[in-house]
Amino acid sequence: MSFRISVVPGYNSTVHEVLFLIAKYLFLVVGLAALIYWLRVPSGDKKRLVVFGLIAGIVAFGLVKLGAALYYDPRPFISHHLTPLFPHGADNGFPSDHTVLTAFIAVTMYSSSKKLGLALLVLSLLIGIARVVGHIHSPIDIIGSLVFAAIGGLAAFWLTPIVLHRFNQYKSKS
């Protein structure tokens, strides 16, 4: 990989490469860790995690669409005339899709494994920080993403038992 950037003055290209990998690709590690965890849990837990994840994801990404429609935050490399860590479209930066995706996965995993959920949340925060340092997002984009994922997780925490109970009632009548 070659980079023509100087995102963080005074840092060498190795730091930029690490920031680039975190900002652009670490979300794949989060998704893979969640998939491996899901494959290893008993089938009843799999169903609960899927329902929890669907509810959390629908709520979080619904809030993403609503938030993006209501609030426009130009990306820092546009508004502050900075060099971004990597080429990116000059669209609305609010909220960060990478951060909300990884935070919602972390919240979903937290519902089953506190240790894994917290570890994935740390990775989500690292992704957000790398995207801020790389001039792709503003801090408000990351904070908004974390809030949207948390609201999705709270909705799922409340709704998952109800959905599973109704599903089991329906299934027992069949």
BELSULBEL-V376510 format. One record per residue. N is the residue number from 1. RES is the residue in one small letter. SS is DSSP state (a for helix, b for strand, c for the rest). D_LAST is the distance of its C-alpha to the last C-alpha in Angstrom with 2 decimals. Layout:
BEGIN
n;res;ss;d_last
N;RES;SS;D_LAST
N;RES;SS;D_LAST
END
This chain:
BEGIN
n;res;ss;d_last
1;m;c;57.28
2;s;c;60.07
3;f;c;60.08
4;r;c;62.70
5;i;c;61.70
6;s;c;63.16
7;v;c;60.33
8;v;c;61.51
9;p;c;65.32
10;g;c;66.88
11;y;c;63.93
12;n;c;64.23
13;s;a;62.05
14;t;a;60.09
15;v;a;58.81
16;h;a;57.89
17;e;a;56.06
18;v;a;54.04
19;l;a;53.26
20;f;a;52.28
21;l;a;49.88
22;i;a;48.28
23;a;a;48.10
24;k;a;46.81
25;y;a;44.87
26;l;a;43.86
27;f;a;40.52
28;l;a;39.61
29;v;a;40.21
30;v;a;37.92
31;g;a;35.08
32;l;a;35.77
33;a;a;35.88
34;a;a;32.50
35;l;a;31.00
36;i;a;32.61
37;y;a;31.38
38;w;a;27.77
39;l;a;28.00
40;r;a;29.25
41;v;c;26.72
42;p;c;23.78
43;s;a;20.42
44;g;a;19.06
45;d;a;22.22
46;k;a;21.91
47;k;a;18.68
48;r;a;20.42
49;l;a;23.57
50;v;a;21.99
51;v;a;20.40
52;f;a;23.75
53;g;a;25.75
54;l;a;23.98
55;i;a;24.51
56;a;a;28.03
57;g;a;28.90
58;i;a;27.82
59;v;a;29.75
60;a;a;32.72
61;f;a;33.16
62;g;a;32.69
63;l;a;35.52
64;v;a;37.49
65;k;a;37.43
66;l;a;38.35
67;g;a;41.02
68;a;a;42.56
69;a;a;42.78
70;l;a;44.42
71;y;c;46.73
72;y;c;48.90
73;d;c;50.54
74;p;b;52.80
75;r;c;52.72
76;p;a;55.67
77;f;a;57.27
78;i;a;57.63
79;s;a;58.53
80;h;c;60.83
81;h;c;62.10
82;l;c;61.07
83;t;c;60.36
84;p;c;56.66
85;l;c;55.61
86;f;c;54.16
87;p;c;54.05
88;h;c;51.40
89;g;c;50.77
90;a;c;52.49
91;d;c;49.35
92;n;b;47.94
93;g;c;47.71
94;f;c;45.43
95;p;c;43.11
96;s;c;43.21
97;d;a;40.24
98;h;a;41.01
99;t;a;41.10
100;v;a;37.98
101;l;a;36.00
102;t;a;37.29
103;a;a;37.09
104;f;a;33.43
105;i;a;32.75
106;a;a;34.88
107;v;a;33.03
108;t;a;29.65
109;m;a;31.13
110;y;a;32.79
111;s;c;29.46
112;s;c;29.01
113;s;c;32.63
114;k;a;35.43
115;k;a;38.08
116;l;a;36.57
117;g;a;35.72
118;l;a;39.31
119;a;a;40.79
120;l;a;38.89
121;l;a;39.97
122;v;a;43.55
123;l;a;43.20
124;s;a;41.84
125;l;a;44.90
126;l;a;47.16
127;i;a;45.80
128;g;a;46.44
129;i;a;49.90
130;a;a;50.82
131;r;a;49.84
132;v;a;52.01
133;v;a;54.90
134;g;c;54.55
135;h;c;54.96
136;i;c;51.61
137;h;c;50.19
138;s;c;51.57
139;p;a;50.51
140;i;a;48.70
141;d;a;46.44
142;i;a;45.40
143;i;a;45.09
144;g;a;42.92
145;s;a;40.63
146;l;a;40.30
147;v;a;39.60
148;f;a;36.91
149;a;a;35.19
150;a;a;35.55
151;i;a;34.03
152;g;a;31.09
153;g;a;30.73
154;l;a;31.00
155;a;a;28.34
156;a;a;26.01
157;f;a;27.00
158;w;a;26.00
159;l;a;22.85
160;t;a;21.20
161;p;a;20.10
162;i;a;18.69
163;v;a;16.74
164;l;a;15.42
165;h;a;14.54
166;r;a;12.61
167;f;a;10.85
168;n;a;9.99
169;q;a;8.94
170;y;a;6.59
171;k;a;5.34
172;s;a;5.48
173;k;a;3.80
174;s;c;0.00
END
